[in-house]
Amino acid sequence: MAVKELDCLCEVCPVPLLKAMNELKKMKPGDILILHSDHSCVGISVQEWAQKNKYPVQVVEVEDGEWEVYIEKPKEE
């Protein structure tokens, strides 16, 4: 399992989601992508996308106004 971090601070939707989708294509099943953001809408849009596409996701507010979004690339069926 590999962990990749993606700095999306100061970027608004849909840019962080598009970057995450692109990065996840390059990753292996079981790998974790940590997306850093300072816009609450990013966590919401990534969660909605992840749930629709069956990606495990967790959003954590690490500081006031800054979030980490953990996205796991699902195991292939």
N, C-alpha and C positions, 0 to 999 in steps of 0.2 A: 504494500500500500504506500502510495506516494501522497504528499501534501503539497499543493501549489497555492500560492497566495497571489491575489489580484488586487492591486491598488486602484480603487475607483473613487477615491476621495475627490470632492468638488465636481463630480460628474453626475448628471441627472438622467432620469429615465428617458429613453430606453437604452442608453449607451452601456451601463453596467450589465444589464441583462444580455445584450448582444455580445459583449466581451466574454461573459461567463459561458454562454452557449458555444461560442467559438472555441474557448479553452477546453471545455468538457469534451468536445469532439476529439481532441488530441490525447485525452487521458484514458487510462485503463479502468475497467470495472473495479470498484472498491476504492479507487483514489478519491481524495477529498480536495475540493476547491474552497478556499476561504476568500470571500470577497469582502473587502473593506470599503465602507461607504459612510458618508455623513449626511445622507438624505433618507428619511424614513420611507419614502415611496419606493426606494430600491428594494428594501426588504419585503415589502408587500407584493410588488410585481414579481420578484424572484420566487417567493413562496407560491403564488398563484400558478406560475409557469411550472415550477417543480412538481406541485401536486398533480397537475394535469398530465405531466409526462412521467410520473412515478419515480421522481428523484427524491430520496430522503433529504430533507432540508431543515435547518435550525437557524433562527435569527437570534443573536445575542447583542444587547446593548452594552458595549464594553466601557463606554464613557458617556457622559451626557451629550447626546447628539451625534454619537458615532457608533456604528454597528459593524458586526462581523456576521456574514451569512455563510454558513457551512453547507455545502452541497456535496453529496456523495454520488459518484457515478454508479448507477445500479449494476448489479451483476447481470450478465446477459442470460436470458432464459434458454 
